[in-house]
Amino acid sequence: MTDTKKISIVYLMWLPYGIGHFNSFIGSYIQYPAGEDHQLVICFNGLENDDQLTEYLQVLKKHDITASILKMRGGQDIEAYQFAARNVDTEYLVFFNTFSILQTEHWLEKYFKVITDPSVGLVSATASYQSNYSTVFQTHPFKWETEKGFSYNFKKYKLFLKTFFYWRFLFKPYPNPHVRTTGFMVRREEFLGINTGKINNKFKAYQFESGRKGMTNYYLKKGLKVLVMDKYGKTYRLDEFKNSGTFWIGEQENLLVSDNQTRIYRDADKDYRKLLTKLAWGINE
């Protein structure tokens, strides 16, 4: 077992979404033992006043859970992750977003065995080959769609132009291997070395997750491995991501940590699942 000061589990709670998501994460945290000593850090984002935290703190007290509390008035998830990283002193960090729900026991033990390999920089529960650049052309036919009217078609062609002349410099075309920015583990000092710039909107957050200058490419340029890990502790390299059975493929049967995006796929009909699999992996299931 590790020193409790060696690993911080950072759970980001975006308060406007309500306590239901918090209960789901804490329920899974209780149900599935981590398997490694750690400190739990809860970063409450979207805080207007401390009274908002009362029911959340009562949940922790009810289950006898000790957690360090961080507070933010607002900001994107990545800003909150960086804020948390600056305010803890552990060597390793695991980040979960508001929608995260653990799916198996000894999950932290599995993460830790991987990240302690000095050749590994980043290990995450899910990944994709999707490109924000290519997705525009994959999901919008180039032809004029008469039945949808002038306004729709005008906006579509405007999007094509913006994507071709701007987005292609920000995102690689498909395939664009990257890990997703929830359920991932890093070394604190390396993570703080990422120059995120100002992430003040969702589009900037997408660039951090899957852009040419995003998190995955930051670690690759440092000569470090970026891996996906399934619920059994098996890891997958970039060229193996689609074989992990964790995100938008099959039944996501090997998923270590679920979130809103994996649940969208889980609950989708056959046709929409097929589209998501094609966007993520370029294949038809």
GISUL-V854921 format. One record per pair of residues at least 24 apart in sequence whose ideal C-beta (glycine too) atoms are under 8 Angstrom apart, sorted by the first residue. I is the first residue (numbers start at 1). J is the second residue. D is the distance in Angstrom with one decimal. If there is no record, write none. Layout:
# GISUL-V854921
I/J/D, I/J/D
This chain:
# GISUL-V854921
1/36/6.5, 1/37/5.1, 2/36/5.5, 2/37/5.3, 2/38/7.6, 2/112/6.8, 3/37/6.8, 4/37/4.4, 4/38/6.3, 4/39/5.7, 5/39/6.9, 5/89/7.2, 5/90/5.8, 6/37/7.5, 6/38/7.6, 6/90/5.8, 6/91/5.4, 6/92/6.2, 7/36/6.4, 7/37/7.3, 7/38/4.1, 7/39/7.3, 7/90/5.7, 7/91/7.5, 7/92/4.6, 7/93/7.6, 7/94/6.9, 7/108/6.9, 7/112/6.8, 8/38/6.7, 8/39/5.3, 8/40/7.9, 8/41/5.1, 8/84/7.6, 8/88/4.6, 8/90/4.3, 8/92/7.2, 8/93/5.3, 8/94/7.3, 8/188/7.9, 9/34/7.4, 9/38/5.2, 9/39/7.2, 9/40/5.1, 9/41/6.6, 9/94/5.0, 9/96/7.3, 9/108/7.1, 10/41/4.8, 10/42/7.9, 10/43/6.1, 10/81/6.8, 10/84/4.6, 10/85/7.8, 10/88/7.5, 10/93/6.0, 10/94/6.7, 10/95/5.1, 10/96/7.0, 11/40/7.1, 11/41/7.2, 11/42/5.2, 11/43/7.1, 11/96/4.8, 11/100/7.1, 12/43/4.9, 12/45/6.0, 12/77/5.9, 12/80/4.9, 12/81/7.1, 12/84/7.6, 12/95/7.2, 12/96/6.8, 12/97/5.3, 12/98/6.0, 13/42/6.1, 13/43/7.0, 13/44/5.3, 13/45/6.8, 13/56/7.1, 13/98/5.7, 14/45/5.1, 14/46/5.4, 14/77/7.9, 14/97/8.0, 14/98/4.6, 15/44/5.9, 15/45/6.7, 15/46/4.2, 15/47/6.0, 15/52/5.7, 16/46/5.0, 17/98/5.5, 19/55/5.8, 19/56/6.4, 19/59/7.4, 21/98/5.0, 21/99/6.0, 22/56/5.8, 22/59/6.7, 22/98/7.8, 23/59/6.5, 24/101/5.3, 25/96/6.8, 25/98/7.8, 25/100/5.7, 25/101/6.1, 25/102/7.7, 26/59/6.0, 26/60/7.5, 26/63/6.6, 26/65/7.0, 27/101/7.9, 28/101/4.7, 28/102/3.9, 28/103/7.4, 29/65/7.6, 29/102/6.3, 30/63/5.9, 30/65/7.7, 31/102/7.4, 32/102/4.7, 32/103/7.4, 32/104/6.0, 32/105/4.4, 32/106/7.8, 32/107/6.2, 33/105/5.3, 33/106/6.6, 34/106/7.2, 34/107/6.2, 34/108/3.7, 34/109/7.0, 35/105/6.8, 35/106/3.3, 35/107/7.0, 35/108/5.5, 35/109/3.2, 35/110/7.4, 36/108/4.3, 36/109/4.9, 36/112/5.2, 38/94/7.9, 38/108/6.1, 39/67/7.9, 39/68/6.3, 39/88/7.6, 39/90/6.8, 40/65/6.7, 40/66/7.1, 40/67/4.3, 40/68/7.2, 41/67/6.6, 41/68/4.7, 41/69/7.9, 41/70/6.4, 41/84/6.0, 41/88/5.9, 42/67/4.9, 42/68/7.3, 42/69/5.8, 42/70/7.1, 43/70/4.3, 43/71/7.7, 43/72/6.5, 43/80/5.2, 43/83/6.9, 43/84/4.9, 44/69/6.8, 44/70/7.0, 44/71/5.4, 44/72/7.0, 45/72/4.5, 45/74/6.8, 45/75/6.3, 45/77/8.0, 45/80/5.0, 46/72/7.4, 46/73/7.3, 46/74/5.9, 47/71/5.0, 47/72/6.4, 47/73/5.9, 48/73/7.4, 75/199/7.8, 75/200/7.9, 76/199/4.9, 76/200/7.0, 76/201/7.2, 76/202/7.2, 76/204/7.0, 76/205/4.7, 77/181/6.6, 77/182/7.7, 77/205/6.5, 78/181/6.6, 78/196/6.1, 78/199/4.9, 78/205/5.6, 78/208/5.0, 78/209/8.0, 79/196/7.8, 79/199/5.4, 81/181/7.6, 81/191/7.8, 82/191/7.9, 82/192/7.3, 82/196/6.2, 85/188/5.7, 85/191/5.6, 85/192/5.4, 86/192/6.8, 88/188/7.3, 90/188/6.4, 91/187/6.3, 91/188/6.0, 91/189/7.9, 92/185/6.4, 92/186/7.3, 92/187/6.0, 92/188/6.7, 93/185/6.9, 93/186/5.7, 93/187/7.7, 93/188/5.2, 93/191/6.3, 94/183/7.7, 94/184/7.2, 94/185/4.6, 95/181/7.4, 95/182/6.7, 95/183/7.5, 95/184/5.9, 95/185/7.9, 95/186/7.9, 96/182/6.0, 96/183/5.9, 96/257/6.9, 97/181/7.6, 97/182/4.1, 97/259/6.4, 99/182/7.5, 99/258/8.0, 99/259/4.2, 99/260/4.1, 99/261/8.0, 99/263/7.7, 100/182/5.7, 100/183/6.0, 100/257/5.4, 100/258/7.3, 100/259/5.3, 101/257/6.9, 101/258/4.8, 101/259/7.3, 102/256/7.7, 102/257/5.9, 103/231/5.6, 103/255/5.5, 103/256/5.8, 103/257/6.2, 103/258/5.9, 104/231/4.1, 104/232/7.9, 104/256/6.2, 107/231/7.6, 107/256/6.2, 107/257/7.5, 110/229/6.3, 110/232/7.9, 110/233/3.8, 110/256/7.7, 111/185/4.5, 111/229/6.9, 112/185/7.7, 113/233/6.9, 114/185/7.6, 114/227/6.4, 114/229/6.0, 114/233/7.7, 114/235/5.8, 115/185/5.0, 115/186/7.3, 115/187/7.0, 117/225/7.8, 119/224/6.6, 119/225/5.6, 120/224/6.4, 120/225/4.7, 120/227/6.1, 121/186/7.0, 121/187/7.5, 121/190/6.1, 121/219/3.8, 121/222/6.2, 121/224/2.9, 121/225/6.4, 121/226/6.4, 122/179/6.3, 122/184/6.2, 122/185/7.5, 122/186/5.5, 122/215/7.1, 122/216/7.2, 122/219/4.8, 122/224/7.1, 122/225/7.8, 122/226/4.8, 122/227/7.1, 123/184/6.7, 123/185/5.2, 123/226/7.9, 123/227/4.7, 123/228/7.4, 123/229/5.3, 123/235/6.8, 124/179/3.6, 124/180/6.2, 124/183/6.0, 124/184/3.7, 124/185/7.6, 124/226/7.8, 124/227/7.5, 124/228/5.8, 124/229/7.3, 125/180/7.8, 125/182/7.5, 125/183/3.4, 125/184/7.0, 125/228/7.2, 125/229/6.5, 125/246/6.5, 125/255/7.1, 125/256/4.2, 125/257/4.1, 126/179/7.1, 126/180/4.6, 126/182/7.6, 126/183/6.5, 126/228/6.7, 126/246/5.1, 126/247/4.1, 126/255/7.4, 126/257/7.4, 126/259/7.8, 126/261/8.0, 126/262/6.9, 127/177/6.8, 127/178/6.4, 127/179/4.5, 127/180/6.1, 127/228/4.6, 127/236/7.9, 127/241/4.5, 127/244/7.3, 127/246/7.6, 127/247/6.5, 128/176/8.0, 128/177/7.9, 128/178/6.5, 128/180/6.5, 128/210/7.4, 128/241/7.4, 128/247/6.1, 128/248/6.9, 128/280/4.5, 128/281/7.6, 129/174/6.3, 129/175/4.0, 129/176/5.9, 129/177/5.4, 129/178/8.0, 129/241/6.7, 129/242/6.9, 129/280/6.2, 129/281/5.7, 129/282/6.5, 130/174/7.0, 130/176/6.5, 130/210/7.0, 130/279/5.1, 130/280/5.0, 131/171/5.3, 131/172/6.0, 131/173/5.4, 131/174/4.4, 131/175/7.4, 131/176/3.9, 131/210/7.2, 132/167/6.4, 132/170/7.7, 132/171/4.7, 132/206/5.7, 132/210/6.4, 132/211/8.0, 133/163/6.0, 133/167/4.8, 133/168/5.1, 133/170/7.5, 133/171/4.2, 133/172/7.3, 133/173/5.6, 133/174/8.0, 133/176/7.9, 134/171/8.0, 134/173/4.9, 134/174/3.9, 134/176/7.4, 135/174/7.9, 135/279/5.7, 136/160/6.9, 136/163/4.5, 136/167/7.4, 137/163/7.4, 138/174/7.6, 138/278/7.2, 138/279/6.2, 139/275/7.8, 139/279/7.5, 169/212/7.5, 170/207/5.6, 170/211/5.2, 170/212/6.2, 171/207/7.5, 171/210/6.4, 171/211/5.5, 171/212/6.5, 172/212/5.9, 174/282/6.1, 175/282/6.4, 176/210/5.9, 177/216/6.9, 177/238/4.4, 177/239/7.7, 177/241/5.9, 178/209/6.4, 178/210/4.3, 178/214/6.4, 178/215/7.5, 178/216/4.1, 178/217/7.8, 179/215/7.4, 179/216/5.6, 179/226/5.9, 179/228/6.4, 180/209/6.4, 180/247/7.2, 180/261/7.5, 181/205/7.7, 181/208/6.9, 181/209/4.7, 181/215/6.7, 182/257/7.1, 182/259/5.4, 183/256/6.6, 183/257/3.6, 183/259/7.2, 190/219/7.5, 190/222/7.3, 190/224/7.8, 194/218/5.2, 229/256/6.2, 230/254/3.7, 230/255/7.4, 230/256/6.0, 231/255/6.3, 231/256/4.4, 242/280/7.7, 242/281/4.5, 242/283/7.4, 247/280/6.5, 248/273/7.8, 248/276/4.6, 248/277/5.5, 248/279/7.6, 248/280/4.2, 248/281/7.1, 249/277/5.3, 249/280/6.9, 249/281/6.0, 249/285/6.4, 250/285/6.8
